[in-house]
Structures are given as C-alpha cells and as structure tokens.
Amino acid sequence: MKVIDLRSDTVTKPSDAMRQAMCCAELGDDVLGDDPTVTKLEKYTAELFQKEAALFVPSGTMGNQICLKAHSEPGWELLCERECHIVNYEVGGPAVHSQLLVNLLTTEHGMISAELIKNSVRPLNIHCPLTKIVALENTHNRHGGTILPQDEVLKVKKVCDQFSLIYHLDGARIWNAHIATGISLAELSAPFDSISVCLSKGLGAPVGSLALGSHNFIEKCRRERKLFGGGMRQSGMLAAAGLYAIEHNLKKLQADHENAYYLAERLNRLDNFDIDLNWIQTNIVIANIVGKEDSQTVHEKLSESQIGAIPTSPTKIRFVTHLDVSKEDISEVVDRIDSIYA
Ligand SMILES: Cc1ncc(COP(=O)(O)O)c(C=O)c1O
C-alpha cells in the first residue's frame, strides 16, 4: 500500500528539476560573503518582500531565534500567542538564547487583537519588565493554518508604534497567506520590523529559511547566525533549491489549499471527525476526534493504513497537504479512513 504522508508540508522531497538546479548552482564561500547563489536568493527575496535585506539561514527556528536575539536585551518581555511555534516548538529558544520573558496571550484562531496587545503592555515603572517585542505567526500552524486578518495586523502595528514595541512575524507559511488572500508578500510583511520565512515547508525546498529586515538589522543577524553555528560555506546548492522553489512552486500552493479543503470536507462527513470548515483556509486540517478514541489510537490506526498524520492534542489530529500529494491521494486517504471505521 502506498504511504500517503500528511504529517507536515516539510516532508516533500526535491523534484528532479530542483535537484538539477542545485547541481548547477554557482558556488562560493558564503561565510566569506562570496557565494553568488546565496547572494542572489537573499537579494531576490528582499525585493519580493520589499525589505532592505535578507539572510539565508538553515531553518525557520534559527530565523526566528536570531531575529529575537538581534532585537533584544536580556529581561525584555515578548508578547506572543499561546499556541505559537516560537514558544511551543523551539526548545525554549527565547529563554535560552535571548533571556526573554514570554507573555503568552490566548486567542481563538491565532490573531492577537490590537486591544489585547495594548492591555498587555506593562506600565513603565521600576518593578516591571520592559514589554518590548510582539511576535505573530502567519499562517498559524497550531490553529490550523489560519490567516491573520491584515486589518488587525495593521492595528497591532499602531499599538507597536504607540508603545515603541518591535514587531516580528514568524512567516514560515506567509507564502500560503499570500496565495490564499491575493495580498502581496510585500504588503503582508510591510508592518513588521523583521520576518522569518521558510523555503522548506509548502514551497518544497529541502532546507532553508530567510530572515528579513533593515540592512543594519540583518548585519546584526549575520553575526548572530555565526554565533549560533549557522554560517554555511558552499550553501549556494541549497539556495538554488530555494530560488527554484519560489519561482516554480509558489503558485502550486493553491492546489494544496484546495486539497486541504477537500480533505476536511470529506472527513467531516465521517462520524469520527468534526471540522469547522470555515477555518480551513490554507493547507492544514486539524480534525477534532468525535467519540471515545483518543488521538494516539486514531494515529495508530491511520499508520497501519499507511497514512501519516500527527496528533496535536488528545482529541485532535493534524493533516497537512503539500506538493507531493495529489487530489487522488487525498481521496484515497478518505477511502482508507472510511474503511477503518466502516
Ligand atoms: C510556524 C512555524 N514557524 C517556524 C517553524 C520552524 O521551522 P524549522 O522546522 O525549519 O525550524 C515551523 C516548522 O514547522 C513552523 O511551522
């Protein structure tokens, strides 16, 4: 039976054409600043997002953590959403690397309202930590690939300006928000002082992320990247995969979104799952499990049927569509699940 892996959009393998692009890449030593393909990717991405500069880093985690480190001083307070990747899946990075105090704000679908941010800024007095950074995530992974409403993102920017807060975006899947809304990458990222974006999620590159921001900020990030051990030498081979991914795979995200909605809609017809289709906005489907089984049991049954998925809580299981699964594969997934529970 064919394995249909919906654990994450990180599982894609480079296509033959992408591998060809990697093989042919012009190379240099990027730590010494002369890998032409890395430079090309950084320039190209900076232009796409209309930021002054970009820095190629090995992972989204490093992108986020370097940005936080380059922005901050020990003891500063970071406001972020309770389910965000930066806090839940980056091994305590804000505390370990930057000695940040984190205030986790609860939301229903991932967007922290301007009002909640405003009410969470601590008064300037000798007893309080300095509230200095806001980090959002677009699309929001643990909320099921939800898109942040741009009008609220802009309202938060006003609060950031009012209280001199630094505004960071974990834009690992900003590409999906762009394709789903039609809002340009530049417009989506304009309010933010820094963004981290990933090439190795839906875009299908094997490795790589970029941090974006002002020239000065990115030069600070370059130092931090070296300190983190993330300086890479002939990394043009990886950058070539990233360039190929943006040029050829960005538009294909639309198909992932359609497949996710199709999956959610079909799963919802089964008695075992309940999904609010209004919140299936991009390529992530988090299904509520109905009945007595917990997510581990469901996960085991899916694994026996060669379906990859990830439990995200005792009552929820996550499926992610990507470049390497077709609509036919999704149909096959639903048929297999149907026969498990028939
Ligand atoms: C929203 C979000 N941010 C950051 C990351 C980190 O990316 P990486 O796995 O490349 O460190 C991920 C990974 O899945 C993610 O989903």
The ligand as a Tripos MOL2 file, in Angstrom:
@<TRIPOS>MOLECULE
LIG
   16    16     1     0     0
SMALL
NO_CHARGES

@<TRIPOS>ATOM
      1 C1          5.0350   28.3450   12.0410 C.3       1 LIG1
      2 C2          6.3940   27.7540   12.0560 C.ar      1 LIG1
      3 N1          7.4430   28.5120   12.3720 N.ar      1 LIG1
      4 C3          8.6800   28.0490   12.3860 C.ar      1 LIG1
      5 C4          8.9440   26.7310   12.0830 C.ar      1 LIG1
      6 C5         10.3500   26.2320   12.2000 C.3       1 LIG1
      7 O1         10.8890   25.7480   11.0420 O.3       1 LIG1
      8 P1         12.0960   24.6990   11.0690 P.3       1 LIG1
      9 O2         11.4820   23.3630   11.2650 O.co2     1 LIG1
     10 O3         12.7290   24.8810    9.7250 O.co2     1 LIG1
     11 O4         12.9990   25.0760   12.1780 O.co2     1 LIG1
     12 C6          7.8870   25.8810   11.7550 C.ar      1 LIG1
     13 C7          8.1460   24.4620   11.4370 C.2       1 LIG1
     14 O5          7.2580   23.6820   11.1670 O.2       1 LIG1
     15 C8          6.5660   26.4080   11.7500 C.ar      1 LIG1
     16 O6          5.5100   25.6430   11.4760 O.3       1 LIG1
@<TRIPOS>BOND
     1     1     2 1
     2     2     3 ar
     3     2    15 ar
     4     3     4 ar
     5     4     5 ar
     6     5     6 1
     7     5    12 ar
     8     6     7 1
     9     7     8 1
    10     8     9 2
    11     8    10 1
    12     8    11 1
    13    12    13 1
    14    12    15 ar
    15    13    14 2
    16    15    16 1
@<TRIPOS>SUBSTRUCTURE
     1 LIG1         1 GROUP 0 **** ****
